[in-house]
Amino acid sequence: MNKNQKMWLIISIVIIIILALGLGLGLGLGLKKKDTRDDFSEIFDSTKINIPLDKRCIDSSFKGTSDPNHEQAECSITFKIIPKCKNVLEIGGGLGKVSHFININLKNPYNHVVMEPAVNSKNNTGDWKIGKYLIENKKNHGDKYTIIPKFATELTKKDLKILGGPPDCLYVDCEGCLLGFLKSDIGKFVLKSLRFVVNEMDGNNDEIDKILKKNGFKLKHVGYGCGKSCYTNVYQR
């Protein structure tokens, strides 16, 4: 091996060492870097679930869906939690299936308010149809809850009088709106009286978890949500 060949061999070895160190450093930093993803993007782990799916929630009698398993996960939680509640503020009624199962599990079914802004939609859009089906499903199933056609942050203390007292259970499925509600004045007021918060964890999960735990809540149960691709957390104080 002549002098030039030795020089190129040394240079090649140095380059390989530098690349190897760079790759290792990059991987190390990657492992240490804080994961800023929302909880919803994490790999779903079914071993966290301690409220299983309830067969009683397989029901094809609700208009607006042909899937008898629609909202089965969220409905299943009602049998575990709602009998412990005096009254329920529900944010996001949707088609009314979860609302129905909340209602039948309440000792006084009139102590139940469902906030669903789609009921107030004036045009023939998807939201309008949701509101239409909510009203129809309430009537068809003989439910006793009161529908308030507002967004969560538009809730007033006067609206809450329908419950017969401050709500002790907040049941939420509103596509990530809970954080905004908790930060609003009315949300802070509602939070004072709550014993249970049930929320489908589909957005702003870390901040919601932080606020609830700061206010004395502990994560007690975990059910399925988003079909079976995210969690529905049950917090209790």
FENTAKA-V77831 format. One record per residue. N is the residue number from 1. RES is the residue in three letters. BURIAL is 1 if it has 9 or more other ideal C-beta (glycine too) atoms within 8 Angstrom, else 0. Layout:
n & res & burial
N & RES & BURIAL
N & RES & BURIAL
//
This chain:
n & res & burial
1 & MET & 0
2 & ASN & 0
3 & LYS & 0
4 & ASN & 0
5 & GLN & 0
6 & LYS & 1
7 & MET & 0
8 & TRP & 0
9 & LEU & 1
10 & ILE & 0
11 & ILE & 0
12 & SER & 0
13 & ILE & 0
14 & VAL & 0
15 & ILE & 0
16 & ILE & 0
17 & ILE & 0
18 & ILE & 0
19 & LEU & 0
20 & ALA & 0
21 & LEU & 0
22 & GLY & 0
23 & LEU & 0
24 & GLY & 0
25 & LEU & 0
26 & GLY & 0
27 & LEU & 0
28 & GLY & 0
29 & LEU & 0
30 & GLY & 0
31 & LEU & 0
32 & LYS & 0
33 & LYS & 0
34 & LYS & 0
35 & ASP & 0
36 & THR & 0
37 & ARG & 0
38 & ASP & 0
39 & ASP & 1
40 & PHE & 1
41 & SER & 0
42 & GLU & 0
43 & ILE & 0
44 & PHE & 0
45 & ASP & 0
46 & SER & 0
47 & THR & 0
48 & LYS & 0
49 & ILE & 1
50 & ASN & 0
51 & ILE & 1
52 & PRO & 0
53 & LEU & 0
54 & ASP & 1
55 & LYS & 0
56 & ARG & 0
57 & CYS & 1
58 & ILE & 0
59 & ASP & 0
60 & SER & 0
61 & SER & 0
62 & PHE & 1
63 & LYS & 0
64 & GLY & 0
65 & THR & 0
66 & SER & 0
67 & ASP & 0
68 & PRO & 0
69 & ASN & 0
70 & HIS & 1
71 & GLU & 1
72 & GLN & 1
73 & ALA & 1
74 & GLU & 1
75 & CYS & 1
76 & SER & 1
77 & ILE & 1
78 & THR & 1
79 & PHE & 1
80 & LYS & 1
81 & ILE & 1
82 & ILE & 1
83 & PRO & 0
84 & LYS & 0
85 & CYS & 1
86 & LYS & 0
87 & ASN & 1
88 & VAL & 1
89 & LEU & 1
90 & GLU & 1
91 & ILE & 1
92 & GLY & 1
93 & GLY & 1
94 & GLY & 1
95 & LEU & 1
96 & GLY & 1
97 & LYS & 1
98 & VAL & 1
99 & SER & 1
100 & HIS & 1
101 & PHE & 1
102 & ILE & 1
103 & ASN & 1
104 & ILE & 0
105 & ASN & 1
106 & LEU & 1
107 & LYS & 0
108 & ASN & 0
109 & PRO & 1
110 & TYR & 0
111 & ASN & 1
112 & HIS & 1
113 & VAL & 1
114 & VAL & 1
115 & MET & 1
116 & GLU & 1
117 & PRO & 1
118 & ALA & 1
119 & VAL & 1
120 & ASN & 0
121 & SER & 1
122 & LYS & 0
123 & ASN & 0
124 & ASN & 0
125 & THR & 0
126 & GLY & 0
127 & ASP & 1
128 & TRP & 1
129 & LYS & 1
130 & ILE & 1
131 & GLY & 1
132 & LYS & 0
133 & TYR & 1
134 & LEU & 1
135 & ILE & 1
136 & GLU & 1
137 & ASN & 1
138 & LYS & 1
139 & LYS & 0
140 & ASN & 0
141 & HIS & 1
142 & GLY & 0
143 & ASP & 1
144 & LYS & 0
145 & TYR & 1
146 & THR & 0
147 & ILE & 1
148 & ILE & 1
149 & PRO & 1
150 & LYS & 1
151 & PHE & 0
152 & ALA & 1
153 & THR & 1
154 & GLU & 0
155 & LEU & 1
156 & THR & 0
157 & LYS & 0
158 & LYS & 0
159 & ASP & 1
160 & LEU & 1
161 & LYS & 0
162 & ILE & 0
163 & LEU & 1
164 & GLY & 0
165 & GLY & 0
166 & PRO & 0
167 & PRO & 1
168 & ASP & 1
169 & CYS & 1
170 & LEU & 1
171 & TYR & 1
172 & VAL & 1
173 & ASP & 1
174 & CYS & 1
175 & GLU & 0
176 & GLY & 0
177 & CYS & 1
178 & LEU & 1
179 & LEU & 1
180 & GLY & 1
181 & PHE & 1
182 & LEU & 1
183 & LYS & 0
184 & SER & 1
185 & ASP & 0
186 & ILE & 1
187 & GLY & 1
188 & LYS & 1
189 & PHE & 0
190 & VAL & 1
191 & LEU & 1
192 & LYS & 0
193 & SER & 0
194 & LEU & 1
195 & ARG & 0
196 & PHE & 1
197 & VAL & 1
198 & VAL & 1
199 & ASN & 1
200 & GLU & 1
201 & MET & 1
202 & ASP & 1
203 & GLY & 1
204 & ASN & 1
205 & ASN & 1
206 & ASP & 0
207 & GLU & 0
208 & ILE & 1
209 & ASP & 1
210 & LYS & 0
211 & ILE & 1
212 & LEU & 1
213 & LYS & 1
214 & LYS & 0
215 & ASN & 0
216 & GLY & 0
217 & PHE & 1
218 & LYS & 0
219 & LEU & 1
220 & LYS & 0
221 & HIS & 1
222 & VAL & 1
223 & GLY & 1
224 & TYR & 1
225 & GLY & 1
226 & CYS & 1
227 & GLY & 0
228 & LYS & 0
229 & SER & 0
230 & CYS & 1
231 & TYR & 1
232 & THR & 1
233 & ASN & 1
234 & VAL & 1
235 & TYR & 1
236 & GLN & 0
237 & ARG & 1
//
